């Protein structure tokens, strides 16, 4: 009789325990020591440490799938990483397709997708603005180079002119005219016969 009563009590306790914390339930997840430490880290705003503890909780006990949801929330709401958030939301929904908070998780995942799309749009705008800024700087630099080249050419011309004015002029050698050579006198002597005939006779 006593044994029957004892067995009945044990069965009732086991049934109550299963109803309160079925396998894979939130209550079971929250009893995990790593999960509890992660919750403390979240309260202390130490989100990277909390993520590590949640990951440890899943690695030690794969049924602690609520850790996936918590990691997704941290990435999506606290760390601004929508891609990681989407990944962990999906992991949670795959592990608990009939979760009571499924609609909320799906909504959070859609929000993360929108956030990711906005980052792409903002990146495009920022890139376009950066390209425009760099193009303007390039035009300004080209204009400055052109102005500097013109200034340099003008300076070089001034230096060349100054150097030409300062150089001494070369003296031109004057060659004196050579004196005219005296022309030889022509001989006027007559022939002897002509001279003799010119002497008067006595």
Secondary structure, DSSP 8 states (H G I E B T S, - for coil): -HHHHHHHHHHHHHHHHHHHS-TT-HHHHHHSHHHHHHHHHHHTT-HHHHHHHHHHHHHH-TT-THHHHHHHHIIIIIS--HHHHHHHHHHHHHH-TT-TTHHHHHHHHHHHHHHHHHHHHHHHHHHHHHHHHHHHHHHHHHHHHHHHHHHHHHHHHHHHHHHHHHS------------------------HHHHHHTS---
